């Protein structure tokens, strides 16, 4: 039975491994952590600056409610495995405080690219400024790498404010996010009318609508793209539950469905970084394997799509 959280399907997907008789287990994935430097780190450039970031990052929605030993280990090992970008929001419970406290404890701020968001309530300048200051306080930093307008909430009021803070050197980049198809028209309008360093959008192998307009527009406008909800809270795994990876997946040096899905998304020419969320070390290691080796070319991406679309849940 597949639980709503997607945990069972993800665990089974890891254990199934390649359809060529190679048994890959969760425990053996930890072997990658011992020598990640032996594999090529895949990075992409932020169009507005040329700065490169790894193609797999980390989301924090639903997971980062309190500092725990495992979350501390997840944050610590993330850059060791090649990660850098951590995405948060004030609405993600205690995510900003948890991430900020752990990084401060590790004394490792330069190792992370911190992205967070500004939203409501309140549309006045003062409420926005208070929220930005609070994010700075929670993250124990005087400069945030990326500040985003969350789900277009208060965009007319918040965007001028975060531009000012960027000009003052408090943010390195600014952007906007959405996770809802109903906002795509408004999101596209914002992208055409405003200059942004980043956009963040929901995208997965089983929800590809953004390929039609949003992703090509981001490329045209020179905007980096963060991908949220790459597994659609576990629903992406339902179709592959108990199924083996095709033998040709070995060409990409992947051993689990999660790694294949992440490499598929990261390989889109417009995508800069994919940010799956996890609070478990075993899933972190699994995710971060996808930031090493090579990405599928256009032909192989199409082959992955055809294979996935041909499966039945």
N, C-alpha and C positions, 0 to 999 in steps of 0.2 A: 504494500500500500504506500502511496506517495503522500507524505504529509505536506500541508500548505507551506511550511518553511523551506521545503526543497532539500533538507539535510539528507534524508535517506537516499533520494535519487542521486545527489551529488556523491555521497559516499560509495554507492554502488557503481557509479560511473567511474570513479577512481579505481575501484578494485577490478573492474572488468578488464581494462587495459587494451592492448593491441590484439587484433584478431589473427595473430600469427603464432599463438602459443606462448607468448611472453607474459608471465604473471607479474603485473605491477601492482604493488600494494601501497597503502598510505605510508607505512613505515619506510619503505624503500625510497619514497619520494624525498625523504630527508637527506638522502645521500647527495642530492644536488646542492644542498646548503653548505656542504663541506668544501666545495671547490667551484663556486659559481663563476669565478674568474676564468675558468677554462673554456667557457662558452661565450660566444660573441653577444654582447649586450646590444639589443636593438633600440635605437633612439630615433626620434624625429624632431625636426626643428619647429620652433614657434615662428610662424611667418613674420610677425611684426618685429622680431629681434634677431632671429637666427639662433637663439639659444636652444640647445637640444635637451630633451627630457626622455626618459625611458617610456616605452609604449604601453607598459602596464603600471597602473598606479593602484590606489586604494580608496574606496568609499567607506563612509562611516555611518550611514543611515541605518537605524534599527539595531545596531550592535554595541555601540560605545556608551553604555549607560553609567559605568563606574570603572575605576581603575581596578583591574584584577591581575593576578600573576600572568595569566595567559595573554591578556591584552598588552601587558608590558613587554612580553616576549615577542608578540606580533609586531609592535612598533619598533622594537630593538632590531629584529631580524630583517625587517622590510628593506632598509638600505643595504644590508649585507647581501641580500639576494638580488640587488640591482634596482630596487624601487626608489622613488623620490617623491612623487606627487601624492598628497593626502588631501582628499576633498571632504569638507565639513559644512555645517550650517547651524545657526542658532536654534533652528527648529528640530535638529537631530538630537534631542535630549541633551545629554551632557558631553556630546562628542568633542566640542572645542576644549572644554576643561580637561577632559580625559587625555586627549592628544597633547595639549599644551603641558599638562603636569608631567606626563611621562617623558616628553622630549626634554623638558627642563631638568628632570631628574637624571636623564642620560647625558645632559650637557652636550647635545648633539644638534642644535638648531640648524647649522649650515648643511646638514645632510638631507634636509627635507625641503620640499617645495609645498608650502602650505596654501591651500585654496579654501576659502569659505565664502559666505554669502551674506547679503543684507536684504531685509524684507520688512513687512509691517510688524506690529500695528503702528498706526500713525503715519501721516503723509508729510508732516512738517519737517523742516531741516534739522531741528533740534533732536527729535526722536531718532532720526537716522544717524546723526553724529554720535548720540549716546550708544546706539547699537554697535557702531564701528569701534568706538573706544572699548566697549565691553568685549568685543572679539579680540582686540589687541591684548586686553588684560588676561582673558582666559588662555590665550595662546602664549603668554609670556614673551611677547615680541614687540618691537617698535616698527616692524615692517612686515606686511603680509604679501606673499608672492602674487596671489590672485584674489581679487574681490569681485564677486558676481551678484547681479540682480537675480534674486531667487524666484523662479517661475513667473517672471514679469510683474511681480507684485510691487506697486509703487514705482514703476520704471521712470515715469516722468519726473518724479521728485528725487529719486535716489541716484539716477545716472549722473546728473550734473555734480552732485556731491562727491561721488566716488572719483569722478574725473579730477576734481579739485584736489582730493587727497592723493591721487596718483601724481599730479603735477608737483605736489609738495613732497614727494618721495616716500609716502607712507604705504603705497601699493606699487608693486612693480608692473602688474597687468590688471586690466579690468575686463569684465565680460557679463554675459547673461545666460540664464539656464531655463530649460523647461523639461518636464517629463510627461507632458500631456499632448496627445495629438490634436485636441481641440484648440490648443494655443499655437499651432504651427503657422497659421496665416499671420497672426499678430507677430510671431517670432520672426518670420521671414521679412515682414515690413520693418521691424526694428533693425534687422541685419542690413537691409538696403539703405536705411536712413542714417544709421549711426556707425561710427568707427569703433570697433571693439577688437581687443586682442584675442579673446576667447569666446566661444560659445560652448554650452554643455547641453547635450541632447540624449534622449533615450534611443537606444539602437541595439538590436540583437538579431541573430540569424533567423528568428521566427517573427520579427517585427521590423521590416526593412523599408517602411514608407519614407523615411528621411533620405533615402538614396535618390529619390526623385527630384527634390528641390532643395532641401536644407543643406545637405552635404556639398553638392556642386556650388551652391551660393557661397558657402563658407570658403571654398577654394578660390572663387572669383573675388571675394572681398578680402582675402588674405587673413582669415581668422583661424586660429587653432581650434581644434575640436576635442573636447572631453566627452567620452561616451559613458553615460550612466545606465543602470539596469541591464547589463549585458546578458544576465541570465533570467531576467524578468522574475526575480524572487523565486527562482527554482523551476519555473514553468518550462523553461527551455529544455530542461533535462527530462521532462516527462516522455517526450517522443523517443529518447534514446535509452530509457530505463531498461537495464538488463541486456542491452545490445552491444556487440563488439564494435570497436573502431574498425574502419576499413584498413586493409593492409597498407594501402598507399599513404595513409596518414603518417607512416614512418618517415616519409620524405621531409616532413616538417619537424622532425625530432620531438613529436608529441606522443604522450602515452595515455592521456585521458581526454574525455569529451570536453571538459572545461578548458584545457589547454588549446584544443582545436578551435573551439568557439572564440576564445580570446584572440588567437592569432588571425582567425578569419576577420574579425572586426578591426584589429589593429592594422591589417594589410590594406584597408580601404585608403585610397590616396589622400582623402580629405581628413582622415582621423589622425589625431596626434597622440592621444593617450586614452586607454580604456581603464575605468576605475571600478572594478568589482569590489563589493564589500565583503569583509569577513572578520570574524573575531577569533578564528581558530588557526593555530600555527600550521596544522596539516593542510588546510585549504590555502593559506598564504603561500606555502611552499609550492603547492600545485599550481596556483595562479602564476607565480613568478617564474616558473619554468618557461612560460610563454613569452617572457621578455628576453629570451636568449635564443640563439640559433638563427633561423631565417623565417621570413614570412611567406605565405603563398603568393604567387603571382596572380594576374587576372584570370588566367585559364584555370588554375587550381581553385581559386575562390569560387568560380562557377561550378566546378566539380563538387565542391563541398555543399553548395546550395542544392544541387540536384540530388545528391545523396541524402541530405537531411530532409528535403521536401518529399522524397520518395518513401521515407519511413512512416510507419503508422504507430500511433501511440498505444 
